[in-house]
């Protein structure tokens, strides 16, 4: 079953359940989600309250093919002493849900990734995004679209390292793409 969401130019959101053909448009995105979940027979959980100003909510995952999952010994220190504002979660792999300070979402993610790497020797390489092609709020610098950017950059950095590319090659590519 697939649920699709689209933000319309007039600010409304349209959602569609492909399995049933049910379609709804509403000014409130959460109302669209609630109705689609109800149509699909799924439990709807409303989003958590907003984070305080200057904080950002995100998840980090360690997506590694060669791990034993959440219980892997490499994560013992992180499970015992996660960064402030982060909680370990078992997604079938090691992950953290975090509410951390930062000027922007990318700053908060970068600071958290650097702290984990420095203190625990683990490079968190994913935000756990399953469908990066879905950009619900491309107009919000610190919203879901920013999570997609952070997810793709972390994933690309990890995979580049696995292929033997270094920082210089990755930065050169970013510079060539025109990132200012």
C-alpha positions as CSV (number, residue, x, y, z in Angstrom):
1,X,0.0,0.0,0.0
2,X,1.4,3.4,-0.9
3,X,0.4,6.8,0.5
4,X,1.4,9.9,-1.5
5,X,1.5,13.5,-0.3
6,X,1.8,16.6,-2.4
7,X,2.0,20.3,-1.3
8,X,-0.1,22.4,-3.7
9,X,0.8,25.9,-4.9
10,X,-2.1,27.3,-2.8
11,X,-0.6,26.0,0.4
12,X,-2.9,23.0,0.8
13,X,-1.8,19.4,0.9
14,X,-3.3,16.6,-1.2
15,X,-2.9,13.0,-0.2
16,X,-3.8,9.8,-2.0
17,X,-4.0,6.2,-1.0
18,X,-3.1,4.3,-4.1
19,X,-4.6,1.0,-2.9
20,X,-8.1,2.4,-2.3
21,X,-8.1,5.5,-4.5
22,X,-9.0,7.7,-1.6
23,X,-7.9,11.3,-2.1
24,X,-8.1,14.2,0.3
25,X,-7.0,17.9,0.1
26,X,-6.9,20.0,3.2
27,X,-5.1,23.2,4.5
28,X,-3.5,21.2,7.3
29,X,-1.0,18.6,6.3
30,X,-1.5,16.6,9.5
31,X,-5.2,16.3,8.8
32,X,-4.5,14.9,5.4
33,X,-2.1,12.3,7.0
34,X,-4.7,11.4,9.7
35,X,-7.4,10.8,7.1
36,X,-5.1,8.7,4.9
37,X,-3.9,6.6,7.8
38,X,-7.5,6.1,8.8
39,X,-8.4,5.0,5.3
40,X,-5.5,2.6,5.2
41,X,-6.5,1.1,8.5
42,X,-3.3,2.3,10.2
43,X,-2.9,3.9,13.6
44,X,-2.2,7.6,13.3
45,X,0.2,9.2,15.8
46,X,0.3,13.0,15.7
47,X,3.7,14.7,15.5
48,X,5.4,15.7,18.7
49,X,5.3,19.3,19.9
50,X,7.7,21.7,18.3
51,X,11.2,21.9,19.6
52,X,12.4,25.1,21.4
53,X,13.8,27.9,19.2
54,X,17.4,27.1,18.2
55,X,16.9,23.3,18.5
56,X,16.2,20.8,15.8
57,X,14.7,17.3,15.9
58,X,16.3,14.6,13.8
59,X,17.3,10.9,13.8
60,X,20.7,9.5,13.0
61,X,21.3,5.9,12.0
62,X,24.5,3.8,11.5
63,X,23.7,2.1,8.2
64,X,26.4,-0.6,8.0
65,X,26.0,-3.8,6.1
66,X,28.5,-5.6,8.4
67,X,26.9,-5.0,11.8
68,X,25.1,-7.2,14.2
69,X,22.4,-4.6,14.6
70,X,21.5,-2.4,17.6
71,X,23.3,-4.8,20.1
72,X,26.6,-4.6,18.2
73,X,29.4,-4.1,20.7
74,X,30.7,-1.0,18.8
75,X,27.6,0.9,20.1
76,X,28.0,0.0,23.8
77,X,29.4,3.4,24.6
78,X,26.8,5.2,22.6
79,X,24.0,3.2,24.2
80,X,25.4,4.0,27.7
81,X,26.4,7.7,27.0
82,X,24.6,9.1,24.0
83,X,25.1,12.8,23.2
84,X,23.0,15.1,25.3
85,X,19.5,15.4,23.7
86,X,19.8,12.0,21.9
87,X,18.2,8.6,22.8
88,X,19.3,5.3,21.3
89,X,16.6,3.4,19.4
90,X,16.6,0.0,17.8
91,X,15.6,0.2,14.1
92,X,17.1,-3.2,13.3
93,X,20.3,-1.2,13.3
94,X,21.7,1.4,15.7
95,X,20.0,4.7,15.6
96,X,19.5,7.8,17.8
97,X,16.6,10.2,17.9
98,X,17.8,13.7,18.8
99,X,16.7,17.2,19.8
100,X,19.9,19.2,19.5
101,X,20.9,22.9,19.3
102,X,22.2,24.4,16.1
103,X,21.8,27.5,14.0
104,X,20.3,25.3,11.3
105,X,19.3,21.7,11.0
106,X,22.5,20.9,9.1
107,X,24.6,22.6,11.9
108,X,22.8,20.5,14.5
109,X,23.4,17.3,12.5
110,X,27.0,18.1,11.8
111,X,27.8,18.9,15.4
112,X,26.2,15.7,16.6
113,X,27.9,13.5,14.0
114,X,31.3,15.1,14.8
115,X,30.7,14.6,18.6
116,X,29.8,10.9,18.1
117,X,32.8,10.4,15.8
118,X,35.2,12.1,18.2
119,X,33.9,10.5,21.4
120,X,32.8,7.1,20.2
121,X,34.6,6.4,17.0
122,X,31.4,5.8,15.1
123,X,30.5,7.7,11.9
124,X,26.7,8.1,11.8
125,X,26.0,7.9,8.1
126,X,22.3,8.2,7.6
127,X,19.2,10.1,8.9
128,X,17.2,7.0,8.3
129,X,15.2,8.5,5.4
130,X,13.4,5.9,3.4
131,X,12.0,7.9,0.6
132,X,14.3,10.8,-0.1
133,X,12.4,11.7,-3.3
134,X,9.5,13.0,-1.1
135,X,10.2,16.7,-0.4
136,X,7.1,17.8,1.6
137,X,8.5,21.2,2.6
138,X,11.1,22.2,0.1
139,X,10.5,25.8,1.1
140,X,11.5,25.3,4.8
141,X,15.3,25.4,5.3
142,X,15.1,23.4,8.5
143,X,12.3,21.0,7.7
144,X,12.0,17.7,6.0
145,X,13.9,18.9,2.9
146,X,16.9,19.7,5.1
147,X,16.7,16.2,6.6
148,X,16.9,14.8,3.1
149,X,19.9,17.0,2.3
150,X,21.7,15.9,5.5
151,X,20.8,12.2,4.8
152,X,22.1,12.3,1.3
153,X,25.3,14.1,2.2
154,X,26.1,11.6,5.1
155,X,25.2,8.6,2.9
156,X,27.4,10.0,0.0
157,X,30.3,10.7,2.4
158,X,30.1,7.2,3.8
159,X,29.9,5.5,0.4
160,X,32.7,7.7,-1.0
161,X,34.9,6.5,1.9
162,X,34.1,2.9,1.2
163,X,35.1,3.4,-2.5
164,X,38.4,5.0,-1.4
165,X,37.6,8.6,-2.1
166,X,38.9,11.1,0.4
167,X,37.7,14.5,1.6
168,X,39.4,16.4,-1.2
169,X,37.6,14.5,-3.9
170,X,34.2,14.9,-2.2
171,X,34.8,18.6,-1.6
172,X,36.0,19.1,-5.1
173,X,32.8,17.6,-6.4
174,X,30.7,19.8,-4.1
175,X,32.7,22.9,-5.3
176,X,32.2,21.8,-9.0
177,X,28.5,21.6,-8.3
178,X,28.4,25.2,-7.3
179,X,27.8,24.9,-3.6
180,X,28.7,28.3,-2.1
